[in-house]
Structures are given as C-alpha cells and as structure tokens.
Amino acid sequence: MERKNFKLFYVLTIYDILLIVAILLGGSATYFMVKSYSRVGKNVEIYVSSRLIGVYSIDENKSIKLNLNTGEVIIKISNGKVWVAETSCPHKICQRMGKKNKVNDLIICVPNKMIIKISGKKKGIIEAITQ
C-alpha cells in the first residue's frame, strides 16, 4: 500500500480570510462597546457587615480611617479613584486590588467584612425588558 502525502497546512481560501476578518472585527467591536459603557462612578459606598457606613463623592480628596475586626483600615479617595491604602488583615488582598473608579467596581475585604463599591449611573444601557 502506498501512503498518500497529505498537507499539514492548506492554502487559505478567500472565505477563510473573510471569516477570520469577521471574527476579529466582531471581537474588536465588542471590546470597544464594553469599554465605552464602563462609566466612571460618582460615589464611593462603604459597607461593613452589610451596613452602609458612608457615601462619599469620588471627586473629593479624602482619607477614611475605620477600626474593624482585624484592626485599622485606611481608605483613600483621590483624583477620582478609591483604594485601600493600609490594612491590618492577614493577606492584604483588598490592598492589592488597586485603584478603582468604574461603576460597580468592588474592593472586598473578607476578614473585615468590608465592601467598597463605586456607584453611579451607566448611560444608555438597557438591563432588562419585561412584558
């Protein structure tokens, strides 16, 4: 029996190229649509044990000190961003989450039962239609 030679790679047809271009364009369009709808928030809401502790404007420059379960937590609001500057929790995951400024961004500290949420209104998004 003779073994036929088969090609590992084949020549791309025009339809293959069109399919690749369509997938790339669709992915790029989706990426930019999601990015454009991510609006900068207006307020910072701080919750501890599911209770609202305070609401602050994201435009003000402020340092907030809270005494929580594991010790003191320092939250900074500056230049339209919020972050945990210092914390006494063991793993410091909330501190490593970085600076946040988009609507619905969260900074969560599980040992302290603290949630920092960016709130505001997303413009032009329909979340649900019911009849």
C-alpha positions as CSV (number, residue, x, y, z in Angstrom):
1,M,0.0,0.0,0.0
2,E,1.1,3.4,-0.8
3,R,0.8,6.1,1.6
4,K,-0.6,9.4,0.2
5,N,1.1,12.6,1.1
6,F,-1.2,14.9,2.8
7,K,-0.5,18.5,3.6
8,L,-0.5,19.6,7.2
9,F,-1.3,23.1,6.1
10,Y,-3.6,24.1,3.3
11,V,-3.9,27.2,1.3
12,L,-6.4,29.7,2.8
13,T,-9.3,30.5,0.6
14,I,-11.0,33.9,0.3
15,Y,-13.8,32.6,2.6
16,D,-11.3,31.6,5.3
17,I,-9.8,35.1,5.2
18,L,-13.3,36.7,5.3
19,L,-14.2,34.5,8.3
20,I,-11.0,35.5,10.2
21,V,-11.6,39.2,9.5
22,A,-15.2,39.0,10.6
23,I,-14.3,37.3,13.8
24,L,-11.5,39.9,14.5
25,L,-13.9,42.8,13.7
26,G,-16.6,41.4,15.9
27,G,-14.3,40.9,18.8
28,S,-12.9,44.4,18.5
29,A,-16.3,45.9,18.2
30,T,-17.5,44.0,21.3
31,Y,-14.4,45.1,23.3
32,F,-14.8,48.8,22.5
33,M,-18.6,48.7,23.2
34,V,-17.9,47.2,26.6
35,K,-15.2,49.8,27.3
36,S,-17.3,52.7,26.2
37,Y,-20.2,51.7,28.6
38,S,-17.9,51.4,31.6
39,R,-18.5,54.8,33.0
40,V,-16.6,56.5,35.8
41,G,-18.5,56.4,39.0
42,K,-19.7,59.3,41.0
43,N,-19.9,58.0,44.6
44,V,-18.0,55.6,46.9
45,E,-20.2,53.5,49.1
46,I,-18.5,51.7,52.1
47,Y,-20.3,48.8,53.7
48,V,-19.3,46.9,56.8
49,S,-21.2,43.7,57.8
50,S,-23.8,44.6,55.1
51,R,-24.5,48.0,56.7
52,L,-23.8,51.2,54.9
53,I,-21.1,53.2,56.7
54,G,-20.8,56.1,54.4
55,V,-21.2,57.6,50.9
56,Y,-18.5,59.9,49.6
57,S,-18.0,61.7,46.3
58,I,-15.3,60.2,44.2
59,D,-14.2,63.7,43.2
60,E,-13.2,64.7,46.7
61,N,-9.8,64.0,48.2
62,K,-10.3,62.2,51.4
63,S,-8.7,59.7,53.8
64,I,-11.1,57.5,55.8
65,K,-9.9,55.5,58.8
66,L,-12.0,52.6,60.0
67,N,-11.5,50.4,63.1
68,L,-12.7,47.0,62.0
69,N,-12.3,43.3,63.1
70,T,-8.6,42.9,62.3
71,G,-7.6,46.5,63.2
72,E,-7.4,49.8,61.3
73,V,-8.2,50.2,57.6
74,I,-7.3,53.4,55.7
75,I,-9.3,54.1,52.6
76,K,-8.1,56.8,50.3
77,I,-10.2,58.8,47.7
78,S,-8.1,60.9,45.4
79,N,-8.0,62.0,41.8
80,G,-11.3,60.3,41.0
81,K,-10.1,56.9,42.3
82,V,-10.5,54.9,45.5
83,W,-8.2,52.3,47.1
84,V,-7.3,50.7,50.4
85,A,-4.0,52.4,51.4
86,E,-3.4,50.4,54.6
87,T,-5.0,47.4,56.2
88,S,-4.2,45.1,59.1
89,C,-5.8,42.0,57.6
90,P,-3.5,39.0,57.1
91,H,-3.3,38.6,53.3
92,K,-3.9,42.2,52.3
93,I,-5.9,41.2,49.3
94,C,-8.1,44.3,49.5
95,Q,-5.0,46.5,49.4
96,R,-3.6,44.7,46.4
97,M,-6.8,45.1,44.4
98,G,-5.6,48.5,43.3
99,K,-7.3,51.8,42.5
100,K,-10.9,51.6,41.3
101,N,-13.1,54.2,39.5
102,K,-15.6,52.5,37.3
103,V,-19.3,52.0,38.1
104,N,-19.9,48.7,40.0
105,D,-16.2,48.2,40.8
106,L,-15.7,46.5,44.1
107,I,-13.0,46.3,46.7
108,I,-13.8,43.5,49.2
109,C,-12.1,42.6,52.5
110,V,-13.4,39.3,53.8
111,P,-11.7,39.3,57.2
112,N,-13.1,42.8,58.0
113,K,-16.5,42.1,56.2
114,M,-16.0,45.3,54.3
115,I,-17.1,46.2,50.8
116,I,-16.2,49.4,48.9
117,K,-18.5,49.9,45.9
118,I,-18.3,52.6,43.2
119,S,-21.8,53.7,42.4
120,G,-23.2,55.9,39.6
121,K,-25.4,55.6,36.6
122,K,-24.5,53.8,33.5
123,K,-25.7,55.8,30.5
124,G,-27.6,54.1,27.7
125,I,-27.8,50.6,28.8
126,I,-31.0,48.6,28.9
127,E,-30.6,46.0,31.6
128,A,-33.9,44.1,31.1
129,I,-37.2,44.4,29.2
130,T,-40.2,42.7,30.7
131,Q,-43.7,42.3,29.4
